[in-house]
Amino acid sequence: MTDKKYRVLAVEDEPSICQVCLRTLEGMGLEVTIAINGQIGQALIQQETFDLCLVDIRTPIMNGKNLYAYALNHYPDIAKRIIFTTGDLMDETTQGFLDAAGQPFLPKPFTPSDLKKIITETLGKLENCN
């Protein structure tokens, strides 16, 4: 990766997962902002610029699916930079959504090394597109 300080928005309502994301991503030299639901994530996307978003599919108030739909309509560039997470069993609806979105996906629970791997791979693809 380049020397650029990447900004990551993590939309996550579980405090323990938030801590793993903060420690891991800041340890990678990334700047991390946490939103505890999709509605807060939406407001942050409107106000700030993020290089990547780590979005839990199930968050209160506004879920990750709705946040993704919003991003597709209003900020299509950031919609291409979303990595989804969920602890849900993969039912047909969730699997269908992930297949249709075509974005990277990280199942919970995940380890710091799982998180590092998917973030590094995704940022590498973004750098290759620039």
C-alpha positions, 0 to 999 in steps of 0.5 A: 500500500502507498503512504496515503492515510486511508479513512475507514468508516466502520458501521457496527453496533457490537462494542466488542467488534468495534474494539477489534476494528479500531485496534486492528485498523488503527494498527494498520495505520488507518484512520477509523470512524465508528458509527453504531448504526446505518443512520449515523453511517449515512450522515457521516458519508454525507459529511466526510470522505471515506476510502472504505466502509466496513458495514454490518448488515444488521444494525439498529435504526438503519441496517446495512442493506438500506445504507448500501441502497442509499450509497448506490443512489447518492454516492455510487463511488463509496458503494463500490468500497463497502465490505459487508459483515454479519453474524447472521446465518446465511439465509437465502435473503442475505445470500441473495443480497450479497450475491447481487451487491457483489461486494466483499463479505466478512462473516462474524466472528472474525479474527484481526488477521481475517479483518487485516486480510480483507482490508489489505486485499480491498485497498490493493484493488482500489489502488490498482484502479487509480 
